Amino acid sequence: MKDIANQAKQDFIKLKESKPLIHHITNFVVMNETANITLAAGALPVMAHANEEVEEMGTMARALVLNIGTLWPQLIDNMI
């Protein structure tokens, strides 16, 4: 158990040092909360939903968070 805790600590240190850009495609209900959690973890959130932004964000972001709790047609297209 101690090894897991030490590894988690090291991973969070690396996360805070690297400050990766995380692209969130999510609904408006949880957008603020997910941005704050991402910031608290040491990463940089971006919530780009426009068709014109999604492709570029895909090349810049280090990770993608998809929230499929509340979907609408444009959001589905952008996720694909």
C-alpha positions as CSV (number, residue, x, y, z in Angstrom):
1,M,0.0,0.0,0.0
2,K,2.9,2.3,0.8
3,D,4.2,1.9,-2.7
4,I,0.9,2.9,-4.3
5,A,0.8,6.0,-2.1
6,N,4.4,6.9,-3.0
7,Q,3.7,6.4,-6.7
8,A,0.6,8.6,-6.5
9,K,2.5,11.3,-4.8
10,Q,5.2,11.2,-7.5
11,D,2.6,11.2,-10.2
12,F,1.0,14.4,-8.8
13,I,4.4,16.1,-8.5
14,K,5.0,15.3,-12.2
15,L,1.6,16.5,-13.1
16,K,2.1,19.8,-11.3
17,E,5.5,20.3,-12.9
18,S,4.4,19.6,-16.5
19,K,1.1,21.5,-16.3
20,P,-0.5,19.6,-19.2
21,L,-3.3,21.2,-21.2
22,I,-6.5,19.0,-20.8
23,H,-9.3,19.4,-23.3
24,H,-12.7,18.9,-21.8
25,I,-15.7,18.3,-24.0
26,T,-18.4,18.3,-21.4
27,N,-21.9,19.7,-20.7
28,F,-22.4,23.1,-19.2
29,V,-23.8,21.7,-16.0
30,V,-20.4,20.4,-14.8
31,M,-18.0,22.6,-16.7
32,N,-17.0,24.9,-13.8
33,E,-16.4,21.9,-11.5
34,T,-14.3,20.0,-13.9
35,A,-12.2,23.0,-14.7
36,N,-11.6,23.6,-11.0
37,I,-10.7,20.0,-10.3
38,T,-8.3,20.1,-13.3
39,L,-6.7,23.3,-11.9
40,A,-6.4,21.8,-8.4
41,A,-4.6,18.8,-9.8
42,G,-2.1,21.0,-11.5
43,A,-3.2,20.8,-15.1
44,L,-4.6,23.5,-17.4
45,P,-8.2,23.0,-18.5
46,V,-9.7,24.2,-21.8
47,M,-13.3,23.8,-22.7
48,A,-13.5,24.2,-26.5
49,H,-16.8,23.1,-28.0
50,A,-16.9,25.0,-31.3
51,N,-16.4,22.9,-34.4
52,E,-13.7,25.3,-35.5
53,E,-11.7,24.7,-32.2
54,V,-12.0,21.0,-31.6
55,E,-9.5,19.8,-34.2
56,E,-6.8,22.3,-33.1
57,M,-7.4,21.4,-29.4
58,G,-6.9,17.8,-30.3
59,T,-3.4,18.5,-31.5
60,M,-2.5,20.7,-28.6
61,A,-4.0,19.0,-25.6
62,R,-2.2,16.2,-23.6
63,A,-5.4,14.5,-22.6
64,L,-9.1,14.6,-23.4
65,V,-12.0,14.4,-21.0
66,L,-15.4,13.4,-22.4
67,N,-18.6,13.8,-20.4
68,I,-21.6,12.1,-22.0
69,G,-24.1,12.8,-19.3
70,T,-26.1,15.3,-21.4
71,L,-25.6,15.1,-25.1
72,W,-26.7,17.3,-28.0
73,P,-25.9,16.8,-31.7
74,Q,-23.0,19.2,-32.0
75,L,-21.3,17.8,-28.9
76,I,-21.6,14.3,-30.3
77,D,-20.0,15.4,-33.6
78,N,-17.2,17.1,-31.7
79,M,-16.5,14.0,-29.6
80,I,-16.1,11.9,-32.8
